[in-house]
Amino acid sequence: MNSAQQLLRSQRDLLLNWTLDHPAPLLRWLHDAEVLSSACYLSLLVRSPSNALAQALEIVCTTEESSQQFLQVLREVQDYYCRDLQAWVERHCRNDATTKPEPTPVKVEDKKSRGPIAKLFKGKSKGFSITAEVKAKEELKPSRSIKLTSIRVPISAHKTTLLKRTEQLKCYSEGEEEASNSASHIEIRYTDLFVTEDNDLVDSSQHEYFDLASRRARIYVHQACQRIQPCHLLDPQGTSGRPPKRVKVKGIAGIGKSVAVQRLVYEWAIGKNMRQFTCIFDLRFRELNLIEAPLSLLDLLGDRFRYLKTVLPDLFASPSSLLFILDGLDEFKFPLDWNALDKHIDVSSKVAVSDLIVALIKGSLLPEASVILTTRPSTEAPKHFFQRCCVVLGFEEDQVKEYTSKFFKDSKVAEKVYDYILNNDNLFVLSFIPLYCYIICTAMAEFFSSGNQAEDDSKSLELNPPRTVSEVYFCYLFTAVKHHAFKHSAERSTPRSEVLSQAKQQLTNLGKLAYENLLQKKIMFYKSDLKKYGVVPADIQSTFLCHILQPLKEDTVEMFSFFHLTVQEHLAALYCAINLFSQEDIIQALDFWCFGVRPPSTTAPPLHHTNLHMDKLESLQMFTRFFMGMLRARLAGQLDGLVLSPMKCADGIPAKLGLWFQDQFKDSNLENQAALNLFHCLMEFHTKEATCIAAPEIKKLNLFKMKLSVVDCAAMHYVLQFSPHKLQELNLGYSNIGNRGLNRLGPILHRCESLYLRYNCLDRQAAILESAVLKSNQCQVKKLFMCGNKLGPEGVLELWNALEHNTTVEELYLDITGITEKGTENIVNCLSKNTFLKTLTIVGNDIGEVGRRRLKELERRRPGLRIIANFVDDLGLLQAYLDWVEEIRADRDQMDSVKNADALESVLKGLQVAAEVREGRNAEKAKELQTKIMELLKIT
């Protein structure tokens, strides 16, 4: 018989012809069999099918071994291809292991001993081989029953259809020139996401972006945090060892839920993951919105997957081998009644589509089937219906770098863009959301792409590289408009105002649609909604609207949405910025958006629609920031070409706005998200005149237990730097700002009289920074709270050195900061020279016997210094810790911060060390505290 090499060379054209329609399975299996290297495989994916397959065959035919492997792979993937190829495989791929000992014959028809995958698809594991004799026997007798054979063909068609649908990642660009910076094949562009267990008992009601930033700030500090790959969502968990049947995956818009699901479906369809399932049904709620009449599950799946219609009853006979993926519950327009009594629904019962969904999720319909549901946090889907709940937190820093390298073909450009993102707090914090990362990369392409063309383009922008969120989005929008407006023109350096003027009516109509529906939190639109606002659905694919609006791409396109919530918010802000004409309009608008104060009669179009519920104010915070950025752009002349008429007294607007912000800050202790939003608004406005008027009114800032990102710290620094006065109090306790956030605040820390930094994931580097603050001649710090941060002995030594000559600090709290005996080496020498420090608490630290002797010596030298090193030393301290235990029992966020610092264990150990000196009421309180902590540790 001819060798495998000779066979493949002689049959090359036939094989190319048979596999040309869909090369993906063959190429992927060749890669996983190590016939194709990773670099070679990825390079083939961006070629035309004919070129890719021809090149793959050239590589395969270089050795006899790789040719044999090719034949083996071809046998594995034959179901994806035509009957002629399958017949060829049966004829030529039978005698590849004649020297192996004869195995025990396999009874492939034995249904009882084999799972559904084994019944239907043989030999899918890597390295599989089968002897010639067994193959010959299989050829002589039927290997599957008629029923299983009838399922095999439709399932193969299903997999092929899913592969074609999922192998390309959606890219909101024309696919030409600068807009398409790299291939969009899922194997190339897909970047792993950070997915972990979701242990929150309730979902937050705040703006989803801020909730996510809070979640990441809390969760990133836990080193044991479990990362979950999408393909492992249904893996067995816990001591039971049973796989969960119902899994909920939540994440904000643009975080990558749908892409993760797409990758999961792709991996199943290509035969590499989730192989315990005979069939996966992926259903998108956007499509389900189109179903008005009652129908059965058989009807729904038969219409959606027509090639499976005849075999659905056979598939339903083994429901444990079925997986339903329900993607995008937040986009479902029909109400879901989770509290209704379970209806007796089977696969042929005709009911409302919402009832079908509830029955599938609750398990009253096909309870043995598996279900994965994706949704945004704002959508109710009770947790008790799910055995596993996960949250998608987006990219980590390494994935941002990986994404930019995949986005740009030029590695030097990718490196420049990544460095720019990394060194800009605003962009860095945004970039962990994949769709934000896409928007940032698209906007940055104008400034960093190589070649003269890009240089001309950046000049036509008449802008510097974006640094604020508003600037990023405006660059993205302008880029989209410009590329479409001058797609076939050489005049790439046309002035910005002329470019914008060409899209003025479309942007105005689109902005009005975005704004008026944002007030109602409406994100899905019918064709009739678009037409009402003058947006023509037919124009979407042929104009810049393809970057903005996302249609439901099915046989009947009926619904649309902005492709990301923030794109809707930005366009709404742009609409308002070009349609407010006076200082009074702007002030009334801010009163309305920030505090719900309805404006009096006005001629400004954005203020005609004030049907806003007070409970929706928090959802407008990102919008108000965008508005301030767009207002700045208008005052700077960057929106010329869109503005209908000049703004009255434009020169006086910064001062007027400064006074408005001043009024919000005056005579009040700032706290909560609303206060933080004002800081962000000022940073987006980025006008020194306004900030200089507002900042001096800030006397206290209380953001206790608000999880803050680096960009939040940047906003605080931006505003507070313009205040000449000291800050009486800055409370950032339990905010998880970390070293990076503290560094961002560094230049203003010396002006804080009372500085609360408890439980902020700080370490030695933070102690070094704070030491520099205490050494400063301008230091005004009187109270410093650093409890619950892992400063360690080295960090604390830095603080003692700084305090040797400090003349302002009167109270220092270093409870549970990881001080050891080594951390007390210089405490006597440094603090005995300091005559200003009056109180020092260092409970919850294991300083050892030597450390305790040193404290005794310090007390002798500094009789005016009160040192609290044991919990039993102070009754008030014991009561404070009892209250603290009750607080963290009720507050999960606070508990997470405490866990991170191992605080409960440290307190317990401190109580045990002090046991010998207990007496009276202090002893009773200490015993009570010890008992409560032990109870809490059992619960957690």
N, C-alpha and C positions, 0 to 999 in steps of 0.2 A: 504493500500500500504506500502511496505517496506520503512524504512527511507533511506535518502540519504547515510548515512554511510553504511548501510547494502547493498544497491545497489552497491556502489563502491567496497566494499570488495568482493562481489560475482562476480563482473564483472572485477576484477582487471587485470587478464591475458589478457582478450580481449582488454581492454583499452590500456594496455602496448603494445600489438602487433600492434594496429592501430596507435599509436602515436610515435612508436619507430623510424620511419624513419626520423622524424624531430621534436624534442621536443621543439625547440626554441619558437614558438608562445605560446604554452601552458604555459611554464615556465614564460615567460615575462608577460603574462596577469595575471597569478596567483600572481606574484610579485606586479604588479600595483594594483591588487585588495586587496593587503595587506594580502593575504593568506600565502605568503612566505616573510620572512624578507629579507632585502638587503644582509646581510651576508650569509644567507642560499642560496639565489638565486645565488650569485656569486660563492659559493662553488659548486653548482650543475653544473654550466656551464663547469667546468673543469673535470667533471666525464664523463664516458661513457654514451651514451644515455639511455641504459637500467638501469644502476645504478641511474642516475639522476631522471628518471621517477618513478622508484620504491621508491626512497626516498621521492620524492614529494608526491606520493600517500599515503605513510605512514603518512606524516605530515597532509595532507588533511583529512585523516580519523580519526584524533584524536578527532574531535568534529563534531556535526551535522551541526553547522553553517558553518564551513569551507567546509564541504562536499556539502552543498547547494551552496556555492559560487563557488566551483569547477564545479558543473553542469552548473551554469550560465556562467562561463568562457568558458566551453566546447562548449556551444551554440554559443558564440562569435567567437570562432576560428575554428569552424567545417569546414569552407571552405578550410582550409589548409590540410585537411586529406581526407581519402578515403571515398567512398560512403557508405560503411558499417557503419562507425562511424557516418556519417550524418544521416543515417536511425535510428541508435541507439539513437541519440540525439532527433530526432523528436518523437521517441517512449517514451523516458524516461524523457524528460526535458520540460514537458508541464504544469504541475500543481504546480508551485513553488510559486504562489502568490494568492491563492484562496480567501484569506480573504480581499483583497483589493477591493475597490469599482470599479464597471465596468466603464471603460473609454469610451470616445467617439470612435466608430469604426474608424480605420485608413484605408483610401483608398490607399493602396500602389501602385495601378496601375495609380494613377493620375499623369501623367508626367509633367503637366504644373506647378504644385505647388511645385515640389521637385527637388533638385539639383541632379547631376549625381551620387554622392556618396550615397545619400539617396535612389535613384532608385535601385542601385545595391547591396548595403550592408546595412542591417538593424541592428540597435542596437549595434553600435560599441563603444558607449561612456561608460565610467566607471559608474558602478552602474545601468546600464540598466536592466529593467525587463518588462515583458509583461504578461498580465492577461491570465488565462486559457481559457476564452471564446474567446478572440481574437486569441489565438494560435489555438484553435480548428477550428475557422473559416478559418484561414490561411491554415490549413491542408486540409480542405474540398474543397477549391477553389485555383486556381493558383495565387500565389502572384506576379508573374512577367510575363511579356509577353515573348513569345518565343524568341524574339530578345534579351531582357535583360538577359534571362537565358543562351542564347548562349554566351553572353559576360562574364557572371559570371564565368563560368568554365575556360576559357583561362586566365582571370585575376587572378584567384586563382593559376593557374599553374605558371603564371608570377611572382606573389609574392613569391611563394615557391622557384622558381629558383633564384630570386634576394636574398632571405634570405640566401640560401646556398652559394651564391657567395660572399656576403658581411659580413657574420657573423664572419669571421676570418680576422684579420689584417695581412697584409703581413709582414713576419719576415725574414730577410736575414740571416738565420742560418739553421743548419741541423735539429734543433728540438730535439737535444739530449744533455745530459750532460750540461757543462757550457754554451754552446751557447744558450740554451733555459732556460732563467732564470724565466719565468713565462708564464702563459697561454696567447694565442694570441687572445682570443675571444674579439670581438669589445666591448662588454659590460664591459670587465675587463680592457683591455689595452687602450681604447680610453680616451684621456685627452683633455679637452676643450681647444680651441684655442682663441686667442685674434683677433677678426675680427671687423673692424670698417669701417666707411664711408671713401671712397677715394675721397678727394677733390682736389688732384693735377690736374692741368690743362694739364700738359704734363708729360710723363714718362721720367725718367732719363736714360741717356745713359751709366752711369758708371756701374762698376761691380755690379751685383744685390745684393750681400751680403753687400757691402758698402752702397748702396742705402737704403737697409732695415735698417741697423744700424742707418743711418741718419734719416730715417723716425721715427724709434722708439724713438730716442733721442728727436725729435721734438714733437711727439704726446703724449709721456708718461707724459709730464708735464701738460697736460690739464685735470683737474679733471673731466670735463664734457664730456670727450670723450666717445662716445657711443659704448658699446660692443654689438655685434650682434651674436646671436646663428644661426648656419646654417639653422635650421628649420624655422627661422623667416626672411629669406632673401626675401621672397615674401609677407611679411606682408604689409598692407597699410601704406603709409608714407605721411608726410606733411599734409597740410590743405585739400587736395583733398579727402583724405580717400580712394583713389584707390590703389589697389596693383600694383606694377610694373610688366610689362609683360616681360621685358628684363633686366637681372641682370648680371653684369660682376664682377667676383671675381678674383683678381690678387694677386700674391705672388710668392716669389722666389722658386727655386727648393728645395724640402725637407721641406717646411714650413708647409705642411699639407693640401693643397688644395684638393688633391684626397681623402685623408682620411676623410676630412670633408664631401665631396660629398658622400663617401661610407657610412658614418654614416647617412646622410640624406636619402639615398635610403633604408638603413636598417630600419630606423624608419617608413618610408612609407610602406615598405613591411610587416612589423610586425603589421601595423595598428594603429600606435601611433602618427604620425605627417603627415603634408601635406595631410590631408585627403580630402581636397577640390578637389584633382585630382583623376580621375578614373584610369589613367595610367601614369606611369613615364617611359620614354625611356632614359636610360643612354648610351651615346655613347662616346667612347674614340677615340681621334684623332689618337692614335697609330694604332688602328684597321682600321680607315678610310684610313690610308696611303696605305692599301693593295688593295684599290679599284681603278682600272685603267680605266675601261670602264664606259661610261655614264649609269646612272640608275635613277629611280624615287625614291621618298621618300617611296612609297609603296614597291618597290623592296628592298630598303635598310633595312627597318624595318622588312619586311617579311623574309629576309635572317638572320637578326640578332636575331629576336625573332620569331622563326618558329611557335611556338604554338599560336601566335597572328595573324598569316597571314590571316586566314579566317575572323577575326573580325575587321581588320584594317579599312575597309570602315565605319563600324558602329562607331568606335571610332572617326574617323575623322569627323563624322556628328556633334560631340559636341567638337570642338577644344578647347574651354575655359577650359575643364576638363583635358587637356593634359599638361604634363610638359616634356620638353626636357632638359637633362643635357649633355652639351658638354664639356668634360673634357680634358684639356691639349692642347689648341690651339698652344702653342709654339712648340709642337712636330709634327705639321702638315707639311708634306713636300710639299704640293701643294700651289702655290701662291693664295692669295685672293684679288680680285679686288673690293675694297670698293667703288670706285668712278664710277663704270660702271652703266649705266642706268638699272633700275629694269627690269628684264625679266619677261614675263608673264608665271610664273611657277605654276603649281598646283601639287597635290600629285601624279599624274600619269605621269608628264612630265619627260622624260629621258634626264638628263643633267649631266655634270661633277659633281663629289661629292663636289668640291670646290664651285660650283655655288649653290648647295643645301644648303650648310652651310651659305653662304652669305645671301641667300634668307630667311632662317630661322631667322638669327640674325637681319637682317634689317626689318623683318616683312612683306615682300612682299609675303611670303609663310606662311600660317596659322597664320595670324596676331593676332588672338585671343588666340593662344596657348602661354604658358609661356616658357621662355628659361633661363637657368642659364649657363653661360660660364665661365670656369676657364682658366687662362693663366698666364704665367710669365710676369713681367713688360716689358721685352725687346720686346714683340710681339705686333704689332700694332693691335688694335681693337678699332676704333674711339668711343669716349665716347658718342657722340650725338645719337648713336643707342640704348643707354641703359637708362632706367629710374632710375636705381640705380647702383652705382659702389662701390665696397667694396675692402678692402685690408686686407690680412691675415698677422698679425704681429707675429704669433707664440705663444710661451708660455710666461706667466709671471712667476715671481719667485715662486709663490705657485704651479703653474702647473709643473715646473721643479721638485719640491719636490715630487709632486704627481706621476709624470712619473717615477722617480727613485724608488719610493716605489712599483709601479706596475711592474717595470722591474725585480726587484730582489725578489725572494721568501723569503729570509732572511731579516727581517726588520732591523737588526743590520748592515748588509752589506749595505742596501739601505741608512741608515743614514750616514754611513761612507763616501760613495760615494758622497752623496749630500753635506756633509760638505766640502769635498775636492773640489768639484766644486765651492761652494760658496766662498771659500777662495782663489780661483785662478782666477784672472781677465780674463785670456785668455779663460779658460774653461767656466767661468760664462757667458761671452758674447756670446760664441758659443751655449750654452745650450738652448737659447730661440728658436732655430730652431729645431723642433722635430727630424729630421733625424740626425742632429749633436748630439743631446742628445742621440740617439740610439748608434751612433758611440762611443761617450764618455763612455757610460755605458758598452758597449761591451769591450772596451779597459781596463776600470777600473776593470772589473770582474777578470782579471788576478792577480790584486794586492790586492783586498779587499775581495774576496770570502772566506768564512770560510772553514776550513778543511786543512789537510796536503797536499791534492792533489793540491790545489790552491797555497800553499806555494812553492811546488816543481815547479809548472808552472811558478811562478813569478821569481824563480831563473833561470829557463831556458831562460827567456827573457833577462837576463843579463842587465836589465835596471831598473832605478828608475821609480816610477809612473810619467806619462807624465805631463809636465807643459806647454809646448808650443803646438801650433796647429799642427806643423809637427810631434811632438812626439806622439800626440794622434793618428794621422792617421797611423803612422808607427806601433804603438802597435796594432791597429785594423787590419792592413794588416798581420802583423806577427802572430797574434792570429789565423786568418783565415787559414793561410798556415799551421801553426803547428797542429791545430786541425784535419785538413784533412790529413796531412802527417803521423800523428801518431794516427789516429783514432782507429786502432785495435792493437796498440803496447803499451807495458808497459814502453817503454823507453821515458818517458815524459821529462826527464831532458837532452835530447840531446842538444848539443851546438847550439847556434843560427846560426852560420855559416853553419853548416851541414843542418839545416832545410831550410835555404834560398837557399842553393846550389841545393836542390831537386826541387825547383820551379824557378830556375834561367832562364831557357829558356822561360817558360810561362810568368814570370814577365817582361822579356825583350820585348817579343812580344807585350804583353798587354800595356806596357809603350810606345812603339813606336806608337801603334795605338792611344793611348791617346794623345800623344804629337803632332803628325803631324796633327791630326784632330782638336786639340785645337787651333792651329794657324789659322784654318779656321772657328772656332766656330761651328764645326760640332759635334752634340751629338747623332745622330741616325745612326745606321749602319745596312747594309744588311748582310746576311750570307757571301756573296762574299767579303765584306769589311773585315770581320773577317778572312776569309781564306787567303786573300792577306797578312795579317800580321802574319800568322801562328797560329791564335787562332781558335781552333776547337770547333764549336758550340755544338757538342755532349758532350763535356767535362764539360759544364757549370754546370749541376746539380750534377755531381759526384765529382767535385774538388772544391778547394777554390774559383773558379770563381763564384760560386753561391753567394758569398758575394760581388762580384764586378760588374758583368754584370747582366742586367735585361732583360729577353726575353719577347716578346709579346706572352703571353700564350693563344693562341687561337688554332683553328683547324690547321691552317697553320702558323707556327712560321717563320716569315720572317725578323723581325727587332729586334735590340738589342740596349741597351744603358747602360752606366755606371749608377748605381742606384742613383748617385747624382753627380752633376757637380763637386763638390770639390774632389770626388774620382777620377774622370778623371784628374783633375789638379794635385792631389798628385802623381798619377802613372806617369804622364808626367814628373813631377819634379824628381821622383825617376829614371826614364829612363835617364834623362839628367845628373843627379849626378853620374851615374855609367858609362857614356859614354863620359865624358869630361876628358881629360887626362893631361892637363897642365894649368899653370896659365893663359897663353894667351887665351886658349879656354874659360876659365871661364869669363875673362874680356870681351872678344868679345861677349859672350853670354849675359852678363848683359847689355852691350851697346845696343844690339839688342832688348832684351825683354823690357828694361825700356825706351829706347829713340828711337828705330827704326833704329839704325845705323847698316847697313848690314855688316856682317863680310867679310873680304877678304878670299881668298881660304884657306881652312882648311881641316884636315883629320877627325875632330870630327863629327860623324854622326848627332848629333842634329843641327849642323850648316849648314848641306847640304840643309835643307828645310827652306828657308827664305821668302817664299811667304806670307808675312804678310802686311796687310793694316795698315797704321798709325792710323786710327781711331779705331783700335782694341787693341791698346796698353793698355788702361785702363783695358780691360778684362783679361789681363795677370798678374795683380797685385797679386792676391792670389797665382797664380802659382809661381811667383818669390819668394814669401815668403816661399812656400813649398820647392823650390829649395835650398834656403839658409839653411833651416833646414836639408834637406837631405845631403847637402854638408858637414855640420857639422858632421852628422852621419857617412858619409864616412871617413872623416878625423879621427874620433874617432874609426874607425875599426868596426863600427856597421853594415856595409853593406858587410863585408867579407862573401864570398860565392856567392855574386852577381857580384862583380867587376871582369872584365875580365883581367885587367892588372893594376899594381900600377900607381899612379899618380906621374908625374915628380915633383920633388922639393916640395913635399907636405908640408914640414915644413915651407916653405916661403909663403904659400898661405894666411894665416891670415893677414900678413903684407902687401902683395900685394893688398888684398881686402880693407884693411884699407886705403891705398893710393887712391884706386879707389873711395871709398866713400868720402874721403877728397877732391878729385877733384870736386865732385858734390856739396859739401858744400862750397867750397872756393869762396870768392869774390862774393857771391850771397845772396840775401834775399830769404830765403826758403818760399815757399807758395804752396798751392794746394795739391791735392791728391798724386801727384808724389813724393813730398817731404815727405809726411807722409809715403808713401810706403817704402822709403829708411830707415826710422826709424824702421818699422816693419821687414824689411829684416835683419837689424843689430840685432834686438832682437831675431829673429829666428836663426840666425847664432850663437848668444850668446857666442861670443869669445872676451874676454877682450882685447886681443892684437889689434884686428882690430878696436874695438870701441874706444879705447884710442887714436888711430892715427886719426880717423875721427872726433870725437866729438869736439875737440878744434877749429875746423874751423867754427863751427856754431856760428855766431854772432847775427843773427836775425832770428826769426821764426814767420811767418805770416800765421795763419790758420783761418783768419777772415771769419765768416759765413760758416765754414765747420762743419757739425754736427759730433761731436766726441763721441766715446764710451769710456767706462772705459779702454778697452784694448788699445785704441789709446793713452790715457793718460799714460798707463803703458809703451808703446813703447817709448814715449817722455822721460819719466823719466829714462828708462833704458839707453838711449843714453846720455842724458844731464848730468847724474850723473858722467860721465867719463870726463867731461870738467872742467878744473881748473879755467876757466875764467868766468867773468860775461856775462850775455846775455843782449845785448843792448835793445832788444825788444822781448816780447812774447805776440803776439796778438791772443787771443782766443775769441774775441768778437762774440756773437751770436752762440756759439758752443754747448750750452746746455750740458755742461759737468756734471753739478750737483755736489752735495757735494762729492759723491763717486769719481768722476773724479778728483776734486780738491784735495782730500785727497791723491790720487795716485801721484799727482804732488808736494805735500807738501814739500818734502825734497829739491827741487831745486828752489822753488819760491823766496827764499831770494836773489838769484843771478840775478834776472831780474830787470834791471834798469827801464824799462817801462813795466808795467804789465796791459794788457787790459783784463778784465773779465766781460765786459758788457753783460747783458742779458744771463746769464748762469744758470738760475734756481737754484741760490744759496740762502741760508737762514742764519739764526742765526749761525748754526754750521760752515758755511763757514767763517763768520765774526770772530768767535773764532779762527779758523785756521789761518786766515790772521793776526789776532792780535798777535798770537805767532810768525809769521814771522817778524812783525814789531818790536817786542821786542828783536829779536835775535841780538846778538853782531855782527853777520856776515851779517846783512841785508844791501843790496845795492839798495833797491827799491827807485826810485826817483819820479816816476809817477804811481799812482794807480787808475785805472778806475773800479768802482764797480756799475755803473749805471744799473738800471733796474733789480736789484736783491732784493728779499724780505728779506732784512736783519732785518728789524723791529727795534723797539727802543732798545731792549735788545742787538741785534747784534751791533748796532752803538755805544752803550755805551762801549762795549768792545774795539772798534776801538779808541774812544777818550782816553781811559785809556792807550792803547798801544802807542799812539802818544805823550803822556805826556813827555816821555824821548827819543823818536825816533829822530835821528839826520840826517836822509837821505831823507825822503819824502818831496818833494817840492810842489807837486800838488796832490790833492785828489778830485776825482769826485764821488759824492754820489747822483746824480740825481735819483729820483724815486726809492727810496730804502725803503720806508715805515717808514721813520722817523716821529715820532709824538712829541708832546710837551715833553713827558717823555724822549725821546731820546736826548734831549738837556740839561738834568739835570746837567751833569758834563762837558759840552763842554767848558764853560768859564774857569773853574778851570784847566782842562787838557791842552787846547790849548793855554792858555795865557802863560804857561810855556815853550811852544815849540817855539823856535825862528827860526826854519828852514822851516816850512811850509809857502809857499807863496801864494798858491791859493786853495780855497775851494769852490766847487759848490755843493749846496744841493737843487736845484730847483725841483719842482714837489713833494714836501713833505709837508704834512699838520702839520706844527709844532705849529700852533696856535699863539695867540697874545703873550703869555708868551715866546714861543720859539723865536719869532722875537725880543723881548726885550733882550733876552739873547745874540742873535747875535750882537745887537747894542752894548751891553756891551763888547763883545769880540773884536769888531772892535775898541772900545775906548782903550782897554788894549793892543791890538796888531795892531798898525797902519800899520805895514808892511805886514799884512795878507789881501789879497783881498778875500772878501766873496761875492759870488753871490747866493742869496737866492730867487730872483724874476727874472722871464724871462725878464722883462723890464729893468733890471739893466745893461744888456750888449747887444749891437746891434749884435755883432758877434755871441753870443749865440743864439739869435733869428734866425739869418740866418742859423746857423748850424741845428737848429730844423726844419726849413722850408725844408732844404735839406733832413733831416732825414725822414720827412713825405713823400717826393717824393720817397725816397729809398724803404720804406716799402710798398708803394702803388704798386711798381713794383716787389717786391720780397715776395713771399708767405711765405717762410721759416722765413724771418725776421719778417713778420707780425705776424706769430704764436708766436714767442718769445715775441714780444711787447704785444700781447694779453694776454699772460700768466702773464705778469707783470702789467696788467691793466694800461699800460703806457700812452695811449692816454687820458684816463679819468683823470689820474693824472696831465698831462700837461694842459688839459682843465681847471681843477679845479685851478691849479696854476695861469693860465692866468686870471681867474675870480677874484681870491684873489688880484691880482696885478692891477686890473682895475682902482682903485682909483688914482694911481700914474703915469698913462700913460701920456706921453707928447712927442711931436715932432715925429721924425722918428721912435723911439722905439715904440710909440703907434701905428703907422701905421703897422709896422712889426708884432706886437703882434696881431692886429686885423686880419691881413692876415693869421697868423698861426692858430688863433682860427677858422677862416672860413674853412681852409683846413682840420683841424682835424675833425670838425663837418661833413664835406662832406665825409671824409673817414669812420667815424663811421657809417654813413648811408649806405654806400656800404657794410660794413662788418657785 
